[in-house]
Amino acid sequence: MNLIEIVTIVVGAAAGYWVVSFLLGGAKKAAPSASSANAPAPEPAPAPGPASDWPAVLGVSADASPDDIRAAYQRLVSQYHPDKVASLGLELQEFASRKTQAINAAYAEALASRGGTP
């Protein structure tokens, strides 16, 4: 093997490692630089939508039983909980947080409409 072949193998292995680690691990946040320290703070996440539409949020009918409502709530929270996407990008984490807030509000409204407590 000559030097060019060795360099090609090393560079190819390094590039392949980087691609695989990027795809599996996601892009890591870069350390804040001096220019990003002056950047405006990100806008806060908007409040969840109106909870009066709880059947649509939970994916059940308006006359669903409390057990069906609870099962739908547990399924959705398990699917959208922010801890499930902790290793993914900030945008997905914020989306999961907003979605979970909307699910929680809808569940509380559903229980209140049935005379229960969350």
C-alpha positions as CSV (number, residue, x, y, z in Angstrom):
1,M,0.0,0.0,0.0
2,N,1.3,3.4,-0.8
3,L,0.8,6.7,1.0
4,I,-2.1,7.9,-1.1
5,E,-4.1,4.7,-0.4
6,I,-3.5,5.0,3.3
7,V,-4.5,8.7,3.4
8,T,-7.6,7.8,1.3
9,I,-8.6,5.1,3.7
10,V,-8.1,7.3,6.8
11,V,-10.0,10.3,5.3
12,G,-12.8,8.0,4.2
13,A,-13.1,6.4,7.6
14,A,-13.2,9.7,9.3
15,A,-15.8,11.1,6.9
16,G,-17.9,7.9,7.3
17,Y,-17.7,8.1,11.1
18,W,-18.7,11.8,11.1
19,V,-21.7,11.0,8.8
20,V,-22.9,8.1,10.9
21,S,-22.5,10.0,14.2
22,F,-24.3,13.0,12.8
23,L,-27.2,10.9,11.6
24,L,-27.5,8.8,14.8
25,G,-26.6,11.4,17.4
26,G,-27.9,14.5,15.9
27,A,-26.0,17.8,15.5
28,K,-24.5,18.8,18.8
29,K,-24.9,22.4,19.9
30,A,-21.9,24.6,19.3
31,A,-20.5,26.5,22.2
32,P,-22.0,30.0,22.4
33,S,-19.8,32.5,20.7
34,A,-19.4,36.2,21.5
35,S,-21.7,37.1,18.5
36,S,-24.5,34.8,19.7
37,A,-24.3,36.2,23.2
38,N,-25.8,39.4,21.8
39,A,-28.5,37.6,19.9
40,P,-32.1,38.1,21.0
41,A,-33.6,35.5,23.3
42,P,-35.8,33.0,21.5
43,E,-39.5,33.7,21.7
44,P,-41.5,31.8,24.3
45,A,-43.6,28.9,23.1
46,P,-47.2,30.0,22.5
47,A,-49.8,28.8,24.9
48,P,-51.7,25.7,24.0
49,G,-54.9,26.1,22.0
50,P,-58.3,26.3,23.6
51,A,-59.0,23.2,25.7
52,S,-62.7,23.3,24.8
53,D,-61.8,21.3,21.8
54,W,-60.6,18.4,24.0
55,P,-62.2,15.6,21.9
56,A,-60.1,16.6,18.9
57,V,-56.9,17.0,20.8
58,L,-57.3,13.6,22.6
59,G,-58.7,11.9,19.5
60,V,-61.9,10.7,21.1
61,S,-65.6,11.4,20.7
62,A,-67.3,14.0,23.0
63,D,-69.2,11.2,24.7
64,A,-66.2,8.9,25.3
65,S,-66.1,7.1,28.6
66,P,-63.6,8.3,31.3
67,D,-61.6,5.1,30.7
68,D,-61.3,5.9,26.9
69,I,-60.3,9.5,27.7
70,R,-57.7,8.3,30.2
71,A,-56.3,5.7,27.7
72,A,-56.1,8.3,24.9
73,Y,-54.4,10.7,27.3
74,Q,-51.8,8.2,28.4
75,R,-51.1,7.1,24.8
76,L,-50.6,10.7,23.6
77,V,-48.5,11.8,26.6
78,S,-46.3,8.7,26.1
79,Q,-45.9,9.6,22.4
80,Y,-45.3,13.4,22.7
81,H,-43.6,13.7,26.1
82,P,-40.5,16.0,25.8
83,D,-38.3,13.4,27.4
84,K,-38.9,11.2,24.3
85,V,-37.2,13.7,22.1
86,A,-34.6,15.0,24.5
87,S,-31.8,13.9,22.1
88,L,-33.3,15.6,19.1
89,G,-33.2,19.2,18.0
90,L,-34.5,22.2,20.0
91,E,-37.4,22.7,17.6
92,L,-38.7,19.2,18.2
93,Q,-38.3,19.5,21.9
94,E,-40.3,22.8,21.9
95,F,-43.0,21.2,19.7
96,A,-43.2,18.2,22.1
97,S,-43.5,20.5,25.1
98,R,-46.3,22.6,23.5
99,K,-48.1,19.4,22.3
100,T,-47.9,17.9,25.8
101,Q,-49.2,21.1,27.4
102,A,-52.2,21.0,25.0
103,I,-52.8,17.3,25.8
104,N,-52.7,18.0,29.5
105,A,-55.1,21.0,29.2
106,A,-57.4,18.9,27.0
107,Y,-57.4,16.1,29.6
108,A,-58.1,18.5,32.4
109,E,-61.0,20.0,30.5
110,A,-62.3,16.5,29.7
111,L,-62.2,15.5,33.3
112,A,-63.8,18.8,34.3
113,S,-66.6,18.2,31.8
114,R,-67.2,14.8,33.4
115,G,-67.2,16.3,37.0
116,G,-63.8,14.7,37.8
117,T,-60.4,16.2,38.8
118,P,-57.2,15.7,36.9
